[in-house]
């Protein structure tokens, strides 16, 4: 089974970075959708991490992994 995850990295006002990961993304997700969402995260000011505000976009990746279930019984 293949699993695809969107990992978005943001810069914070304390000089560190935060990554937001989204599982079960749509197959028709576009670069424009991702950038629009990331812009919303930055401009809304709604999300903080350790009391640090997210200030700008850093990067985004679509990560695909292969998962093989191993029966144990």
C-alpha positions in Angstrom: 0.0 0.0 0.0 1.3 3.4 -0.9 0.8 6.3 1.5 1.2 10.0 0.5 1.7 12.8 3.0 2.0 16.6 2.6 4.7 18.1 4.8 4.8 21.9 5.0 7.6 23.6 6.8 7.2 27.1 8.2 9.6 29.7 9.8 8.7 31.0 13.2 9.3 34.3 15.0 11.7 32.6 17.4 14.1 31.7 14.6 13.0 28.0 14.6 11.0 26.0 12.1 7.7 24.1 12.4 6.4 21.3 10.1 2.7 20.7 9.6 1.9 17.3 8.1 -1.4 16.4 6.4 -2.4 12.8 5.8 -4.9 11.5 3.3 -4.5 14.3 0.8 -6.5 14.6 -2.4 -5.1 13.1 -5.6 -5.9 16.3 -7.5 -4.0 18.6 -5.0 -2.0 21.3 -6.9 1.0 23.5 -6.1 -1.4 26.4 -6.1 -3.6 24.7 -3.5 -0.6 24.1 -1.3 0.7 27.6 -1.6 -2.7 29.1 -0.9 -3.1 27.0 2.3 0.4 27.9 3.4 -0.2 31.6 2.8 -3.4 31.3 4.9 -1.5 29.7 7.8 1.0 32.5 7.7 -1.4 35.5 7.4 -4.1 34.2 9.7 -1.8 34.1 12.8 -4.0 31.3 14.2 -1.3 28.7 14.7 1.5 28.9 17.2 4.1 26.4 18.4 5.6 26.9 21.8 4.1 30.3 21.8 6.0 31.3 18.6 4.1 32.7 15.7 4.4 31.2 12.2 5.9 34.0 10.1 6.7 32.7 6.6 6.7 29.6 4.3 9.9 27.6 4.1 9.2 24.5 2.0 6.7 21.9 1.1 7.1 18.2 0.1 4.8 15.4 -1.0 6.2 12.3 0.7 5.3 8.9 -0.7 6.0 5.8 1.3 5.3 2.1 0.8 3.7 0.4 3.7 3.7 -3.4 4.0 1.5 -4.9 6.6 3.0 -7.9 8.4 0.4 -10.3 9.8 1.2 -11.3 13.4 -1.4 -13.9 14.1 
